[in-house]
Amino acid sequence: MYKTSASTYVYSPSDLIQYMSSPFASWMERLKIDHPEKVAGIPRDEDAMMGLLAQKGNVHESEYLNQLIAQYGQANVAMIDRDAATASQKTKAAMAHGYEVIFQAYLERDAFKGYSDFLIKRPGKSALGDYYYEAWDTKLSKTTRPYFIVQLCCYSWMLESIQGRLPEEVVVVLG
């Protein structure tokens, strides 16, 4: 979550998931944005195990990206950098081009924005032509959790505004 003006907030699917699991934690994030002086000096919980899991999750995502590159070829995989000024336009251009895979696609709709791990091209009619995209997300977990699906549904809803249709499916690539 971040603030773009005096009264406009931008949320990510992760913010929605945080609110679902702990409205208090979500409220504290908002307090940090609106009144940083009130939370100054409160130490953040630096959990070494969570850091290790995040690192292993990044490795899982990278390994899956390499599998997709091997399957489709480097020329058919678009990689979007995390430059906030250009990521949206680059994602839309990659979708219009029709890449088989788009890695780290930046999606936005209304007050929601976020990066989907992968967009995978599927046959079917859309505003893009005779194809559309589905959101796929890598998770280190061995089982699917409800909040994974909530996150992917948010990405699908954001995709709808670009391609003019909801994807038929979402995919969680488990560790």
Salt bridges, closest charged atoms under 4 A:
GLU29 OE1 - LYS32 NZ 3.38
GLU29 OE2 - ARG44 NH1 3.70
ASP34 OD1 - LYS3 NZ 3.10
ASP34 OD2 - ARG30 NE 3.00
GLU37 OE2 - HIS35 ND1 3.56
ASP81 OD2 - LYS90 NZ 3.13
GLU100 OE2 - LYS121 NZ 3.74
GLU108 OE1 - LYS113 NZ 3.38
GLU134 OE1 - ARG122 NE 3.39
ASP137 OD2 - LYS139 NZ 3.06
GLU160 OE1 - ARG109 NH1 2.96
GLU168 OE2 - ARG165 NH2 2.89
